[in-house]
Amino acid sequence: MARLMTLHNVLISSHQAFLTDTALRNIAETTFENLDKMEKGMVCDNEIK
């Protein structure tokens, strides 16, 4: 990254792929599924140990 920032013909921008309707809907659905499983004492597939 440091090397790229020294080049005059390189533009660095933030990653915005998460900011689509589909991605935000998927994030919300996954979050609510995780919360529901946690509340019911079930194993959450997305849990990081």
PDB file as gemmi writes it, atoms N, CA and C in Angstrom:
CRYST1    1.000    1.000    1.000  90.00  90.00  90.00 P 1                      
ATOM      1  N   MET A   1       0.839  -1.182   0.000  1.00  0.00           N  
ATOM      2  CA  MET A   1       0.000   0.000   0.000  1.00  0.00           C  
ATOM      3  C   MET A   1       0.885   1.248   0.000  1.00  0.00           C  
ATOM      4  N   ALA A   2       1.918   1.228   0.823  1.00  0.00           N  
ATOM      5  CA  ALA A   2       2.800   2.394   0.899  1.00  0.00           C  
ATOM      6  C   ALA A   2       3.423   2.682  -0.465  1.00  0.00           C  
ATOM      7  N   ARG A   3       3.831   1.632  -1.164  1.00  0.00           N  
ATOM      8  CA  ARG A   3       4.440   1.809  -2.489  1.00  0.00           C  
ATOM      9  C   ARG A   3       3.422   2.384  -3.467  1.00  0.00           C  
ATOM     10  N   LEU A   4       2.204   1.885  -3.454  1.00  0.00           N  
ATOM     11  CA  LEU A   4       1.173   2.391  -4.358  1.00  0.00           C  
ATOM     12  C   LEU A   4       0.893   3.864  -4.109  1.00  0.00           C  
ATOM     13  N   MET A   5       0.914   4.270  -2.855  1.00  0.00           N  
ATOM     14  CA  MET A   5       0.618   5.661  -2.517  1.00  0.00           C  
ATOM     15  C   MET A   5       1.670   6.631  -3.035  1.00  0.00           C  
ATOM     16  N   THR A   6       2.846   6.139  -3.385  1.00  0.00           N  
ATOM     17  CA  THR A   6       3.895   7.017  -3.908  1.00  0.00           C  
ATOM     18  C   THR A   6       3.753   7.253  -5.412  1.00  0.00           C  
ATOM     19  N   LEU A   7       2.914   6.499  -6.084  1.00  0.00           N  
ATOM     20  CA  LEU A   7       2.765   6.614  -7.532  1.00  0.00           C  
ATOM     21  C   LEU A   7       1.729   7.674  -7.891  1.00  0.00           C  
ATOM     22  N   HIS A   8       2.069   8.533  -8.837  1.00  0.00           N  
ATOM     23  CA  HIS A   8       1.183   9.637  -9.226  1.00  0.00           C  
ATOM     24  C   HIS A   8      -0.017   9.185 -10.051  1.00  0.00           C  
ATOM     25  N   ASN A   9       0.044   7.987 -10.639  1.00  0.00           N  
ATOM     26  CA  ASN A   9      -1.053   7.514 -11.492  1.00  0.00           C  
ATOM     27  C   ASN A   9      -1.934   6.464 -10.792  1.00  0.00           C  
ATOM     28  N   VAL A  10      -1.898   6.421  -9.463  1.00  0.00           N  
ATOM     29  CA  VAL A  10      -2.699   5.459  -8.700  1.00  0.00           C  
ATOM     30  C   VAL A  10      -3.676   6.214  -7.817  1.00  0.00           C  
ATOM     31  N   LEU A  11      -4.939   5.797  -7.911  1.00  0.00           N  
ATOM     32  CA  LEU A  11      -5.978   6.364  -7.063  1.00  0.00           C  
ATOM     33  C   LEU A  11      -6.400   5.296  -6.061  1.00  0.00           C  
ATOM     34  N   ILE A  12      -6.376   5.624  -4.791  1.00  0.00           N  
ATOM     35  CA  ILE A  12      -6.758   4.678  -3.741  1.00  0.00           C  
ATOM     36  C   ILE A  12      -8.057   5.165  -3.129  1.00  0.00           C  
ATOM     37  N   SER A  13      -9.041   4.274  -3.122  1.00  0.00           N  
ATOM     38  CA  SER A  13     -10.336   4.620  -2.534  1.00  0.00           C  
ATOM     39  C   SER A  13     -10.799   3.484  -1.627  1.00  0.00           C  
ATOM     40  N   SER A  14     -11.790   3.778  -0.817  1.00  0.00           N  
ATOM     41  CA  SER A  14     -12.298   2.763   0.099  1.00  0.00           C  
ATOM     42  C   SER A  14     -13.145   1.740  -0.653  1.00  0.00           C  
ATOM     43  N   HIS A  15     -13.291   0.568  -0.058  1.00  0.00           N  
ATOM     44  CA  HIS A  15     -14.072  -0.521  -0.630  1.00  0.00           C  
ATOM     45  C   HIS A  15     -15.540  -0.296  -0.288  1.00  0.00           C  
ATOM     46  N   GLN A  16     -16.402  -0.187  -1.278  1.00  0.00           N  
ATOM     47  CA  GLN A  16     -17.810   0.140  -1.052  1.00  0.00           C  
ATOM     48  C   GLN A  16     -18.778  -0.975  -1.458  1.00  0.00           C  
ATOM     49  N   ALA A  17     -18.290  -2.176  -1.707  1.00  0.00           N  
ATOM     50  CA  ALA A  17     -19.161  -3.250  -2.197  1.00  0.00           C  
ATOM     51  C   ALA A  17     -20.268  -3.607  -1.217  1.00  0.00           C  
ATOM     52  N   PHE A  18     -20.054  -3.368   0.068  1.00  0.00           N  
ATOM     53  CA  PHE A  18     -21.073  -3.698   1.062  1.00  0.00           C  
ATOM     54  C   PHE A  18     -22.258  -2.744   0.995  1.00  0.00           C  
ATOM     55  N   LEU A  19     -22.146  -1.667   0.265  1.00  0.00           N  
ATOM     56  CA  LEU A  19     -23.150  -0.614   0.301  1.00  0.00           C  
ATOM     57  C   LEU A  19     -24.211  -0.761  -0.796  1.00  0.00           C  
ATOM     58  N   THR A  20     -24.527  -1.988  -1.156  1.00  0.00           N  
ATOM     59  CA  THR A  20     -25.597  -2.227  -2.112  1.00  0.00           C  
ATOM     60  C   THR A  20     -26.843  -2.678  -1.346  1.00  0.00           C  
ATOM     61  N   ASP A  21     -27.998  -2.548  -1.954  1.00  0.00           N  
ATOM     62  CA  ASP A  21     -29.238  -3.000  -1.311  1.00  0.00           C  
ATOM     63  C   ASP A  21     -29.159  -4.485  -0.966  1.00  0.00           C  
ATOM     64  N   THR A  22     -28.664  -5.280  -1.891  1.00  0.00           N  
ATOM     65  CA  THR A  22     -28.571  -6.722  -1.670  1.00  0.00           C  
ATOM     66  C   THR A  22     -27.641  -7.049  -0.513  1.00  0.00           C  
ATOM     67  N   ALA A  23     -26.483  -6.432  -0.498  1.00  0.00           N  
ATOM     68  CA  ALA A  23     -25.513  -6.707   0.569  1.00  0.00           C  
ATOM     69  C   ALA A  23     -26.054  -6.277   1.926  1.00  0.00           C  
ATOM     70  N   LEU A  24     -26.659  -5.110   1.996  1.00  0.00           N  
ATOM     71  CA  LEU A  24     -27.200  -4.634   3.273  1.00  0.00           C  
ATOM     72  C   LEU A  24     -28.356  -5.515   3.742  1.00  0.00           C  
ATOM     73  N   ARG A  25     -29.181  -5.987   2.818  1.00  0.00           N  
ATOM     74  CA  ARG A  25     -30.270  -6.903   3.172  1.00  0.00           C  
ATOM     75  C   ARG A  25     -29.703  -8.210   3.709  1.00  0.00           C  
ATOM     76  N   ASN A  26     -28.673  -8.749   3.051  1.00  0.00           N  
ATOM     77  CA  ASN A  26     -28.041  -9.991   3.508  1.00  0.00           C  
ATOM     78  C   ASN A  26     -27.415  -9.821   4.883  1.00  0.00           C  
ATOM     79  N   ILE A  27     -26.772  -8.696   5.123  1.00  0.00           N  
ATOM     80  CA  ILE A  27     -26.166  -8.425   6.427  1.00  0.00           C  
ATOM     81  C   ILE A  27     -27.243  -8.383   7.500  1.00  0.00           C  
ATOM     82  N   ALA A  28     -28.338  -7.691   7.231  1.00  0.00           N  
ATOM     83  CA  ALA A  28     -29.429  -7.583   8.204  1.00  0.00           C  
ATOM     84  C   ALA A  28     -30.051  -8.952   8.478  1.00  0.00           C  
ATOM     85  N   GLU A  29     -30.321  -9.736   7.431  1.00  0.00           N  
ATOM     86  CA  GLU A  29     -30.916 -11.057   7.612  1.00  0.00           C  
ATOM     87  C   GLU A  29     -30.013 -11.969   8.427  1.00  0.00           C  
ATOM     88  N   THR A  30     -28.739 -11.976   8.120  1.00  0.00           N  
ATOM     89  CA  THR A  30     -27.788 -12.802   8.862  1.00  0.00           C  
ATOM     90  C   THR A  30     -27.708 -12.365  10.315  1.00  0.00           C  
ATOM     91  N   THR A  31     -27.698 -11.071  10.555  1.00  0.00           N  
ATOM     92  CA  THR A  31     -27.635 -10.551  11.921  1.00  0.00           C  
ATOM     93  C   THR A  31     -28.842 -10.999  12.726  1.00  0.00           C  
ATOM     94  N   PHE A  32     -30.044 -10.869  12.155  1.00  0.00           N  
ATOM     95  CA  PHE A  32     -31.253 -11.274  12.869  1.00  0.00           C  
ATOM     96  C   PHE A  32     -31.306 -12.786  13.080  1.00  0.00           C  
ATOM     97  N   GLU A  33     -30.845 -13.565  12.120  1.00  0.00           N  
ATOM     98  CA  GLU A  33     -30.784 -15.020  12.300  1.00  0.00           C  
ATOM     99  C   GLU A  33     -29.827 -15.382  13.435  1.00  0.00           C  
ATOM    100  N   ASN A  34     -28.685 -14.714  13.476  1.00  0.00           N  
ATOM    101  CA  ASN A  34     -27.710 -14.969  14.540  1.00  0.00           C  
ATOM    102  C   ASN A  34     -28.289 -14.622  15.910  1.00  0.00           C  
ATOM    103  N   LEU A  35     -28.939 -13.471  16.003  1.00  0.00           N  
ATOM    104  CA  LEU A  35     -29.526 -13.054  17.276  1.00  0.00           C  
ATOM    105  C   LEU A  35     -30.616 -14.021  17.722  1.00  0.00           C  
ATOM    106  N   ASP A  36     -31.424 -14.480  16.777  1.00  0.00           N  
ATOM    107  CA  ASP A  36     -32.495 -15.422  17.093  1.00  0.00           C  
ATOM    108  C   ASP A  36     -31.910 -16.730  17.636  1.00  0.00           C  
ATOM    109  N   LYS A  37     -30.882 -17.250  16.988  1.00  0.00           N  
ATOM    110  CA  LYS A  37     -30.244 -18.493  17.442  1.00  0.00           C  
ATOM    111  C   LYS A  37     -29.612 -18.312  18.815  1.00  0.00           C  
ATOM    112  N   MET A  38     -28.947 -17.193  19.021  1.00  0.00           N  
ATOM    113  CA  MET A  38     -28.311 -16.943  20.323  1.00  0.00           C  
ATOM    114  C   MET A  38     -29.363 -16.880  21.423  1.00  0.00           C  
ATOM    115  N   GLU A  39     -30.469 -16.214  21.153  1.00  0.00           N  
ATOM    116  CA  GLU A  39     -31.534 -16.072  22.141  1.00  0.00           C  
ATOM    117  C   GLU A  39     -32.143 -17.434  22.501  1.00  0.00           C  
ATOM    118  N   LYS A  40     -32.212 -18.325  21.530  1.00  0.00           N  
ATOM    119  CA  LYS A  40     -32.788 -19.658  21.746  1.00  0.00           C  
ATOM    120  C   LYS A  40     -31.756 -20.664  22.248  1.00  0.00           C  
ATOM    121  N   GLY A  41     -30.511 -20.208  22.446  1.00  0.00           N  
ATOM    122  CA  GLY A  41     -29.451 -21.104  22.932  1.00  0.00           C  
ATOM    123  C   GLY A  41     -28.960 -22.076  21.895  1.00  0.00           C  
ATOM    124  N   MET A  42     -29.207 -21.784  20.638  1.00  0.00           N  
ATOM    125  CA  MET A  42     -28.773 -22.653  19.541  1.00  0.00           C  
ATOM    126  C   MET A  42     -27.349 -22.285  19.104  1.00  0.00           C  
ATOM    127  N   VAL A  43     -26.744 -23.201  18.388  1.00  0.00           N  
ATOM    128  CA  VAL A  43     -25.411 -22.961  17.855  1.00  0.00           C  
ATOM    129  C   VAL A  43     -25.524 -22.013  16.674  1.00  0.00           C  
ATOM    130  N   CYS A  44     -24.730 -20.974  16.685  1.00  0.00           N  
ATOM    131  CA  CYS A  44     -24.715 -19.999  15.603  1.00  0.00           C  
ATOM    132  C   CYS A  44     -23.607 -20.386  14.612  1.00  0.00           C  
ATOM    133  N   ASP A  45     -23.989 -20.568  13.356  1.00  0.00           N  
ATOM    134  CA  ASP A  45     -23.023 -20.978  12.329  1.00  0.00           C  
ATOM    135  C   ASP A  45     -21.930 -19.948  12.098  1.00  0.00           C  
ATOM    136  N   ASN A  46     -22.196 -18.694  12.434  1.00  0.00           N  
ATOM    137  CA  ASN A  46     -21.246 -17.618  12.168  1.00  0.00           C  
ATOM    138  C   ASN A  46     -20.409 -17.229  13.376  1.00  0.00           C  
ATOM    139  N   GLU A  47     -20.542 -17.966  14.462  1.00  0.00           N  
ATOM    140  CA  GLU A  47     -19.823 -17.611  15.694  1.00  0.00           C  
ATOM    141  C   GLU A  47     -18.322 -17.833  15.527  1.00  0.00           C  
ATOM    142  N   ILE A  48     -17.565 -16.885  15.991  1.00  0.00           N  
ATOM    143  CA  ILE A  48     -16.109 -17.000  15.971  1.00  0.00           C  
ATOM    144  C   ILE A  48     -15.656 -17.263  17.395  1.00  0.00           C  
ATOM    145  N   LYS A  49     -14.917 -18.323  17.573  1.00  0.00           N  
ATOM    146  CA  LYS A  49     -14.475 -18.703  18.925  1.00  0.00           C  
ATOM    147  C   LYS A  49     -13.039 -18.354  19.148  1.00  0.00           C  
TER     148      LYS A  49                                                      
END                                                                             
